């Protein structure tokens, strides 16, 4: 069915103008003023509203076995929450543990998503060990259209790789032309600090951040950058949380290392005092890298505006209060994660664009266009252009509301942003031209989403990103 969006103000990473958008056969066919609608077209009046390209979350966890439990979302619940929040595509971390077979796990993650997602999706493939089968398995996964890897320099003996495994992963990534995303800490330092604190009787959630301090994240970021430089690979730091790690990343960028930086929603709005609250309230805000001292917040906002931070994801990872209480006796047992797949766009709009901390075009770039370009989804995704997929967000800046677990759509019983006011929300959200959301309600096709296969683009002499 054809669709005509009339009277809105289109906002992209580069431009802002009033125009209509005509959609047919899942893609944008025409952009122009006073377009006429065919007789069978659905018409959406976007007067007084902004029209953004569908937003892309480059870092989510949906199916995730972790710390003796499983993340609470399914692809059905997470994709609906994403769409209601304006995110039309997400990239999920496929994260087997070190004991799991990589290829079997990849097929399991795909099976979990297929036919169950209302939004489009792709995967990053985590490399959690490098054994004699890994090379062939990763080549097969890349041939299947998953053109990005993930490594953990944390979670010793579970997800974490050692330096030899990192070198081998990055060497293969450089050969195949794929980008490697990395959780940058120092697994051994974290392990030793955790043991030291627990031996001193320091077991509450307030000790989580001291067990993996800023210096540890900065060291991991610098080490990852050094390995990228020596292997000629391209890399992407996930969920960077603090100024010292940012300095390490920027230093690498200045040396010519092909390194990109993501920060995530919680690190822009929350600080470590949330995790220092007593009992379950503190446990709700445990994630890694941890929430940091509030002095880091201006550095992240300023660097996002300047483009030193390339993208904003969520690291969406929902564990409910019962699961968080698995760590009641020791912070090392608290499942890590703060949900945010539904809240990201509205909170970054409200506390970034509306507060003057983030230019509207940089907002679109960091939350949509740049992820599309970095991860091989452009020009299908992340832009409003003729021939691009008709993933569109008609945004109502006059809406006023409050974040609450009572009204969220992720499968979780708390919100890490409870009580935060928002000043805008999506009015209409489309996925490849089909209306999936109207005014905060999912109205669409629950299996609309499809896996997005991507081509490698990070060969030695390429300029991707």
Residue pairs with C-beta under 8 A, 6 or more apart in sequence:
1 40
1 41
1 42
1 433
1 434
2 22
2 23
2 24
2 37
2 38
2 40
2 41
2 42
3 22
3 23
3 24
3 41
3 42
3 43
3 44
3 390
3 430
3 433
3 435
4 20
4 21
4 22
4 23
4 35
4 37
4 41
4 42
4 43
4 44
5 20
5 21
5 23
5 44
5 46
5 51
5 392
5 394
5 428
6 20
6 35
6 37
6 43
6 44
6 45
6 46
6 47
7 18
7 20
7 45
7 46
7 47
7 48
8 18
8 19
8 20
8 21
8 46
8 47
8 49
8 50
8 51
8 394
9 16
9 17
9 18
9 46
9 49
9 50
9 51
10 16
10 17
10 18
10 19
10 21
10 31
10 50
10 51
10 384
11 50
11 51
11 52
11 360
11 361
11 364
12 52
12 53
12 361
12 364
12 369
12 383
12 384
13 361
13 362
13 364
13 365
13 368
13 369
13 370
13 383
14 361
15 361
16 360
16 361
18 33
19 31
19 32
19 33
20 30
20 31
20 32
20 33
20 34
20 35
21 28
21 30
21 31
21 35
21 51
21 384
21 390
21 392
22 28
22 29
22 30
22 31
22 32
22 35
22 37
22 41
23 29
23 390
23 392
23 430
23 433
24 433
25 433
26 389
26 390
26 432
26 433
26 434
27 387
27 388
27 389
27 390
27 432
27 433
28 384
28 385
28 386
28 387
28 388
28 389
28 390
29 386
30 386
31 384
31 385
31 386
37 43
42 435
44 394
44 428
44 435
46 394
46 427
46 428
48 396
48 398
49 394
49 395
49 396
49 397
49 427
50 394
50 395
50 397
51 384
51 392
51 393
51 394
51 395
52 86
52 364
52 368
52 384
52 392
52 393
52 395
53 364
53 368
53 369
53 381
53 382
53 383
53 384
53 388
53 391
53 392
53 393
54 86
54 87
54 88
54 89
54 368
54 381
54 382
54 389
54 391
54 392
54 393
54 429
54 430
54 431
55 85
55 86
55 87
55 88
55 89
55 344
55 345
55 367
55 368
55 393
56 87
56 88
56 89
56 90
56 91
56 367
56 368
56 371
56 372
56 377
56 381
56 382
57 82
57 87
57 89
57 90
57 91
57 313
57 314
57 316
57 341
57 344
57 371
58 90
58 91
58 262
58 311
58 313
58 371
58 374
58 375
59 91
59 93
59 124
59 181
59 238
59 239
59 262
59 264
59 313
59 314
59 315
59 316
60 78
60 82
60 90
60 91
60 92
60 93
60 313
60 314
60 315
60 316
60 317
60 341
61 71
61 92
61 93
61 95
61 315
61 316
61 317
61 337
62 71
62 73
62 74
62 75
62 78
62 92
62 112
62 113
62 316
63 70
63 71
63 74
63 75
63 92
63 108
63 109
63 112
63 113
64 70
64 71
64 93
64 95
64 317
65 97
66 95
66 317
66 335
66 336
66 337
67 326
67 333
67 334
67 335
67 336
68 326
68 333
68 335
69 319
69 323
69 326
69 335
71 317
71 318
71 319
71 337
72 318
72 319
72 320
72 323
72 410
72 411
72 412
73 81
73 316
73 318
73 339
73 410
73 411
73 412
74 112
74 116
74 411
75 112
75 113
75 116
75 117
75 121
75 449
76 116
76 117
76 118
76 446
77 409
77 410
77 411
78 90
78 117
78 316
78 341
78 410
78 411
79 90
79 116
79 117
79 118
79 119
79 121
79 449
80 118
80 409
80 442
80 446
81 341
81 342
81 408
81 409
81 410
82 88
82 90
82 119
82 341
82 342
83 118
83 119
83 429
83 431
83 436
83 437
83 442
83 444
84 342
84 409
84 426
84 429
84 437
84 440
84 441
84 442
85 341
85 342
85 343
85 344
85 345
85 346
85 425
85 426
86 345
86 346
86 393
86 395
86 425
86 426
86 429
87 119
87 341
87 342
87 344
87 345
88 119
88 120
88 381
88 391
88 393
88 429
88 430
88 431
88 436
89 119
89 120
89 121
89 122
89 372
89 377
89 381
89 391
89 452
90 119
90 121
90 122
90 316
90 341
91 121
91 122
91 123
91 124
91 148
91 371
91 375
92 109
92 113
92 121
92 122
92 123
92 124
93 123
93 124
93 126
93 150
94 105
94 106
94 109
94 123
94 124
94 125
94 126
94 146
94 150
95 105
95 126
95 128
95 150
95 159
96 102
96 104
96 105
96 106
96 126
96 128
97 128
97 158
97 159
98 128
98 129
98 157
98 158
98 159
98 160
100 128
101 133
101 137
102 125
102 127
102 128
102 133
102 134
102 137
102 138
102 141
103 133
103 137
103 140
103 141
106 123
106 125
106 137
106 141
106 144
106 146
109 123
110 123
110 451
113 121
113 449
113 451
114 451
115 447
116 446
116 447
117 447
117 448
117 449
118 431
118 436
118 442
118 444
118 445
118 446
118 447
118 448
118 449
119 431
119 436
119 448
119 449
120 381
120 389
120 391
120 431
120 432
120 449
120 450
120 451
120 452
121 449
121 450
121 451
121 452
122 145
122 146
122 375
122 377
122 451
122 452
122 453
122 454
123 146
123 148
123 451
124 146
124 148
124 149
124 150
124 181
125 138
125 141
125 146
125 148
125 149
125 150
126 149
126 150
126 151
126 152
126 159
127 134
127 138
127 149
127 150
127 151
127 161
127 165
127 169
128 151
128 152
128 158
128 159
128 160
128 161
129 161
129 165
130 161
130 164
130 165
130 168
130 169
134 168
135 172
138 149
138 172
138 176
139 172
139 176
142 176
142 178
142 456
144 453
145 451
145 452
145 453
145 454
145 455
146 453
146 454
147 177
147 178
147 179
147 375
147 376
147 454
147 455
147 456
147 457
148 178
148 179
148 180
148 181
148 236
148 375
148 376
148 454
149 169
149 173
149 178
149 179
149 180
149 181
150 180
150 181
150 182
150 183
150 238
151 161
151 165
151 166
151 169
151 180
151 181
151 182
151 183
152 159
152 160
152 161
152 182
152 183
152 187
153 160
153 161
153 166
153 182
153 183
153 184
153 185
153 186
153 187
153 220
153 223
153 224
154 160
154 183
154 185
154 186
154 187
154 190
154 212
154 220
154 288
155 183
155 187
156 187
156 188
156 190
156 191
159 183
160 187
161 169
163 223
163 227
166 224
166 227
167 227
167 230
167 231
169 180
170 180
170 227
170 228
170 231
170 233
170 235
171 231
171 233
173 179
173 180
173 231
173 233
173 234
173 458
174 231
174 232
174 233
174 234
174 458
174 460
176 456
177 456
177 457
177 458
177 459
177 462
178 234
178 456
178 458
179 233
179 234
179 235
179 236
179 260
179 374
179 375
179 458
179 464
180 228
180 233
180 234
180 235
180 236
181 235
181 236
181 237
181 238
181 262
182 220
182 224
182 235
182 236
182 237
182 238
183 220
183 238
183 239
183 288
184 217
184 220
184 221
184 223
184 224
184 237
184 238
184 240
184 245
185 212
185 216
185 217
185 219
185 220
185 288
185 289
186 216
186 219
186 220
186 223
189 212
189 216
189 219
190 211
190 212
190 216
193 210
193 211
193 212
193 213
193 216
194 211
194 332
197 203
197 207
197 210
197 211
198 330
198 332
202 210
203 329
203 330
203 331
204 278
204 282
204 331
205 275
205 276
205 277
205 282
205 283
205 285
205 286
205 327
205 331
205 334
206 275
206 276
206 282
206 331
207 331
208 275
208 286
208 288
208 290
208 331
208 334
209 272
209 275
209 290
209 291
209 292
211 331
211 332
212 288
212 289
212 290
214 241
214 242
214 243
214 244
214 245
214 292
214 293
214 296
215 244
217 240
217 241
217 242
217 244
217 245
217 289
218 242
218 244
218 245
218 247
218 248
219 248
220 245
221 237
221 240
221 245
221 248
221 249
221 252
222 248
222 251
222 252
224 235
224 237
224 259
225 235
225 248
225 249
225 251
225 252
225 255
225 257
225 259
226 252
227 233
228 234
228 235
228 252
228 257
228 258
228 259
229 252
229 255
229 256
229 257
232 460
233 258
233 458
234 258
234 259
234 260
234 458
234 464
234 465
235 257
235 258
235 259
235 260
236 259
236 260
236 261
236 262
236 310
236 374
237 245
237 249
237 259
237 260
237 261
237 262
238 262
238 264
238 313
238 315
239 262
239 263
239 264
239 267
239 287
239 289
239 313
239 315
240 246
240 249
240 261
240 262
240 263
240 267
240 289
240 309
241 263
241 267
241 289
241 290
241 291
241 292
241 296
241 300
242 289
242 292
242 293
242 296
242 299
243 295
243 296
243 299
243 300
245 289
246 261
246 299
246 300
246 303
246 308
246 309
249 259
249 261
249 308
250 303
250 308
252 259
253 259
253 308
258 458
258 465
260 310
260 311
260 374
260 465
261 308
261 309
261 310
261 311
262 309
262 310
262 311
262 312
262 313
263 300
263 304
263 309
263 311
263 312
263 313
264 312
264 313
264 314
264 315
264 340
265 312
265 313
265 314
265 340
265 343
265 344
265 347
265 348
266 285
266 287
266 291
266 315
266 338
266 340
266 416
267 289
267 291
267 292
267 296
267 297
267 300
268 297
268 300
268 301
268 304
268 312
268 348
268 351
268 352
269 297
269 347
269 351
269 417
269 420
270 285
270 291
270 338
270 416
270 417
271 291
271 292
271 293
271 294
271 296
271 297
272 290
272 291
272 292
272 293
272 294
273 294
274 281
274 282
274 285
274 291
274 416
275 282
275 285
275 286
275 290
275 291
276 282
277 285
280 321
280 324
280 325
283 321
283 324
283 325
283 327
283 328
283 334
284 321
284 324
284 338
284 414
284 416
285 291
285 338
285 416
286 324
286 327
286 331
286 334
286 335
286 336
286 337
287 315
287 317
287 336
287 337
287 338
288 336
300 309
301 352
301 357
301 358
303 309
304 312
304 352
304 358
304 362
304 366
305 357
305 358
305 359
305 362
307 362
309 366
310 366
310 370
310 374
310 465
311 366
311 367
311 370
311 371
311 374
312 344
312 348
312 366
312 367
313 344
313 371
314 339
314 340
314 341
314 343
314 344
315 337
315 338
315 340
316 337
316 339
316 340
316 341
316 410
317 336
317 337
317 338
317 339
318 337
318 339
318 410
318 411
318 412
319 335
319 337
319 412
320 412
320 413
320 414
321 413
321 414
323 335
324 334
324 335
326 333
326 334
326 335
327 333
327 334
327 335
338 416
339 408
339 410
339 412
339 415
339 416
340 416
340 417
341 410
342 408
342 409
342 410
343 403
343 408
343 415
343 417
343 420
344 367
345 367
345 393
345 426
346 403
346 422
346 424
346 425
347 403
347 417
347 420
347 422
348 358
348 363
348 367
349 363
349 395
349 397
349 422
349 423
349 424
350 420
350 421
350 422
350 423
350 424
351 357
352 358
352 363
353 359
353 360
353 363
354 423
354 424
358 366
368 381
368 382
368 383
369 378
369 382
369 383
370 382
370 465
371 377
371 382
372 378
372 379
372 380
372 381
372 382
372 383
373 382
373 464
373 465
374 464
374 465
375 454
376 454
376 455
376 456
376 457
376 464
377 452
377 454
379 385
379 387
379 388
380 388
380 389
380 452
381 388
381 389
381 391
381 452
384 392
389 432
390 430
390 432
390 433
391 430
391 431
391 432
392 428
392 429
392 430
393 426
393 428
393 429
393 430
394 426
394 427
394 428
394 429
395 424
395 425
395 426
395 427
396 424
396 425
396 426
396 427
397 423
397 424
398 424
399 422
399 423
399 424
399 425
399 427
400 421
400 422
400 423
401 421
401 422
401 425
402 419
402 420
402 421
402 422
403 415
403 417
403 418
403 419
403 420
403 421
403 422
404 415
404 418
404 419
405 412
405 413
405 414
405 415
405 418
408 415
409 442
425 440
426 437
426 440
427 438
427 439
428 435
428 437
428 438
428 439
429 435
429 436
429 437
430 436
431 444
431 448
431 449
432 448
434 444
434 445
434 448
435 443
435 444
436 442
436 443
436 444
436 445
436 448
437 443
437 444
457 464
458 464
